[in-house]
Amino acid sequence: MTQAFPPENNDLFHSSAIQKAEDSGSLTEHILQGDVEKVIYESSDGTFAIMYLRDLQGERHCICGPLGGLHEGQSLSVKGKWETHKEYGRRLKVTHFESTLPSTPEGIEKYLSSGIIKGVGEKYAKLIVEHFGKETLHILDNASVRLKEIPGLGKKRISAIKKAWDENKDRRSLQIYMQSLGISPAYFAKIYALYGDRSAEILRTDPYQLASQVDGIGFILADRIAEKAGIGKNDPKRLVAGVKYTLEQIRIMGHICMPSGEFLKTVSALLKVEEEDAAKALHLAAECGRAAFDHNRENDEVVYDPAMLRCEQELPRLLVSLLSFPRFHGERMRPVPPLPGSRFSDEQLAAVKEAAFSPVSIITGGPGVGKTTVVAEIVRRANLAKLRTALAAPTGRAAKRMSETTNMTAYTLHRLLKWNGAERKFVHGKTNPLPFDLFILDETSMLDLPLATAFFRAVPPGASVVLVGDCDQLPSVGPGNILNDLISSGTVPVTRLTKIFRQGEGSNIIVSAHEVNSGRIPECIAKNQSPAQKSLTDFYWIAKEEPEDAFDVIMRLVAERIPERFSFDPLNDIQVLSPMNKGICGTLSLNTALQERLNKNTLAFRQGERIFRLGDKVMQTANDYDKGVFNGDTGRITAIRHDEKTFTVAFDSVNVNYSFQEAEALTLAYAVTVHKSQGSEFPVVVMPVLTSHFVMLQRNLLYTGMTRAKKLMILVGSPKALSMAVRNAVREPRFTLLEERLCSEMRKMIP
């Protein structure tokens, strides 16, 4: 359930019982008993809910926690600690609860009218409870014939109520059991539809099945259910599920595989078991096909998710197959005279030539070195050669930018490959290759292993592929380090563009980014430039040591100073980037404050503890193939419909509809992490760089953030933090054997 904005009066949470507890200093665990009066919010996965509880003394409290699946009117006993929330006020954060069917007339009436019985709404629930009082549920269970005593209930309705109540008896007991496990109504319906009468047995004996068979239930929730069902932490079912979960976690961290010793330590930490039990878990997972092993060149054992291993083995074969094909279409791109007035450096001409001489080639370089110019020239020559050319990029923004610079339609890779939702796979692949002769892929530093493999499967024999990207940027959000591994392997021709072209008078963004990438503090920062200077430039540094001071400056910059001085629109043109999500200058805090400053729309809805307003900038945080939106896509909320509990987001002119509950897949995007900004370009970027971000302060992160700015870049932060970032060229290692496998496959080609 999702509550419409605005929230109810916070004074309702200030009950005397809570006040007494706080006044007495009793902030240990506290127990409340009463009936659920109103469910304010419930997450779709049932792991979090906010509701009002009317206690036995008649006082109303706000409670929150793992309370999924509860109906209004149900009786509860909850245990937790008091906390003060900045929006909800005082509330009990629940750590444990037990629920039963309601016992008071008021609770029973709410329960019956909550939709638990089809055909009984508020009107008939009131009639039934007024007649039978607190005996209502006993009557329905044992003497439903007495419903005819109630004036206004006809035979047909009585029969329907009796039938619905009787048919629902087993489900009702099961649902109460599931509620005690923290399972929401939405998941109850999915579980019951899948397992039917076996549901309770599954939950008691092997709840880890849910993690792989029920959409939306992951290992954490399944593990919580298992613990409540009495399944021990060393149970083989838990150990195998835990290995699968660990493989998912290392994939989220960007790894394709992991050395077995390090993997066992990770399993041990995640599952809170000894390493010998982790080793047993890995052995069991391998036996049932949930984990796989291979060895690196030093013959050290590495652990894979089987699907990742298949991809890493297949991609080198696909690339080498293209490279060894006898004839390829790029050969038709003969040298032609340049367009009048166009000038190319020797590096750029070499990159264009390589596209014609090699079935697969790479063009890399930093900002302003003419990668776009080279792509446009390759496209021009391909058109003259009548080659069928496809332009693509991992993100919608990058694809849109390609379209604008080449005057050709560019696709996201997902849309190019066409997702078949029914079969859960791409339409184009080995048996149905893409109908093009030449492929040009931009922003390939964002290309992860699964997507790269899916793309090269769909490239027909004889086609040419040109990969364009900046190898000095952050690696892909997904697993792997494809662009850098291809370059390091030496298997694919690489052209590095180094000469800077896009450097107009007074322009410092590009020069400063290259200085950072070379390990130097930008000269304009060293000269201590200030935004107060008379001559305008495109790069500024504002020194602020304390996060609170940096936060205040960022608020004023976005809402007032940049719009007033440079005439940029704060919503459409300015993007705040942050190294982290948490902290005063993290994206979570910045988004809340920027939304309040920049969006005054009152039409809004609440999703959990977040508010979404009409006009908000939002970002998709997970791939949704059915909706056709993907992790990192950004848009604006253009409609909110409270009567339907739905809203619409415009992503680059494509309108996508969501239910209020589906808002969990979105986050506010006034501020986003540097990682999430990859592939995008913004007129204005404002970025904090603070010592509190020390965990993330790396050269490639700072460089990536700076290269997102097109017209104006402002860094706000500590000189010490900036120096730390510039000096720290050590990249977080990503475990993968792709480079080794590429070299091995190439050696097989040599006679």
LINGI-V168237 format. One record per run of one state. SS is the DSSP state (alpha for helix, beta for strand, coil for the rest). FROM is the first residue (numbers start at 0). TO is the last residue. If there is no record, write none. Layout:
ss=SS from=FROM to=TO
ss=SS from=FROM to=TO
//
This chain:
ss=coil from=0 to=2
ss=beta from=3 to=3
ss=coil from=4 to=8
ss=alpha from=9 to=12
ss=coil from=13 to=14
ss=alpha from=15 to=22
ss=coil from=23 to=28
ss=beta from=29 to=41
ss=coil from=42 to=47
ss=beta from=48 to=54
ss=coil from=55 to=58
ss=beta from=59 to=64
ss=coil from=65 to=73
ss=beta from=74 to=84
ss=coil from=85 to=87
ss=beta from=88 to=99
ss=coil from=100 to=103
ss=alpha from=104 to=115
ss=coil from=116 to=120
ss=alpha from=121 to=141
ss=coil from=142 to=142
ss=alpha from=143 to=148
ss=coil from=149 to=153
ss=alpha from=154 to=166
ss=coil from=167 to=167
ss=alpha from=168 to=179
ss=coil from=180 to=183
ss=alpha from=184 to=204
ss=coil from=205 to=206
ss=alpha from=207 to=212
ss=coil from=213 to=217
ss=alpha from=218 to=227
ss=coil from=228 to=234
ss=alpha from=235 to=251
ss=coil from=252 to=255
ss=beta from=256 to=258
ss=alpha from=259 to=270
ss=coil from=271 to=273
ss=alpha from=274 to=286
ss=coil from=287 to=290
ss=beta from=291 to=294
ss=coil from=295 to=299
ss=beta from=300 to=303
ss=coil from=304 to=304
ss=alpha from=305 to=322
ss=coil from=323 to=327
ss=alpha from=328 to=331
ss=coil from=332 to=344
ss=alpha from=345 to=356
ss=coil from=357 to=358
ss=beta from=359 to=364
ss=coil from=365 to=369
ss=alpha from=370 to=383
ss=coil from=384 to=387
ss=beta from=388 to=392
ss=coil from=393 to=394
ss=alpha from=395 to=405
ss=coil from=406 to=408
ss=beta from=409 to=411
ss=alpha from=412 to=416
ss=coil from=417 to=417
ss=beta from=418 to=419
ss=coil from=420 to=423
ss=beta from=424 to=425
ss=coil from=426 to=436
ss=beta from=437 to=441
ss=coil from=442 to=442
ss=alpha from=443 to=445
ss=coil from=446 to=447
ss=alpha from=448 to=456
ss=coil from=457 to=462
ss=beta from=463 to=468
ss=coil from=469 to=480
ss=alpha from=481 to=488
ss=coil from=489 to=491
ss=beta from=492 to=496
ss=coil from=497 to=507
ss=alpha from=508 to=516
ss=coil from=517 to=521
ss=alpha from=522 to=525
ss=coil from=526 to=537
ss=beta from=538 to=542
ss=coil from=543 to=545
ss=alpha from=546 to=565
ss=coil from=566 to=572
ss=beta from=573 to=577
ss=coil from=578 to=585
ss=alpha from=586 to=597
ss=coil from=598 to=602
ss=beta from=603 to=606
ss=coil from=607 to=608
ss=beta from=609 to=612
ss=coil from=613 to=615
ss=beta from=616 to=619
ss=coil from=620 to=622
ss=beta from=623 to=623
ss=coil from=624 to=627
ss=beta from=628 to=628
ss=coil from=629 to=632
ss=beta from=633 to=640
ss=coil from=641 to=644
ss=beta from=645 to=650
ss=coil from=651 to=652
ss=beta from=653 to=658
ss=coil from=659 to=659
ss=alpha from=660 to=664
ss=beta from=665 to=667
ss=coil from=668 to=669
ss=beta from=670 to=672
ss=coil from=673 to=673
ss=alpha from=674 to=676
ss=coil from=677 to=680
ss=beta from=681 to=688
ss=coil from=689 to=689
ss=alpha from=690 to=695
ss=coil from=696 to=697
ss=alpha from=698 to=705
ss=coil from=706 to=707
ss=beta from=708 to=716
ss=coil from=717 to=717
ss=alpha from=718 to=726
ss=coil from=727 to=736
ss=alpha from=737 to=748
ss=coil from=749 to=750
//
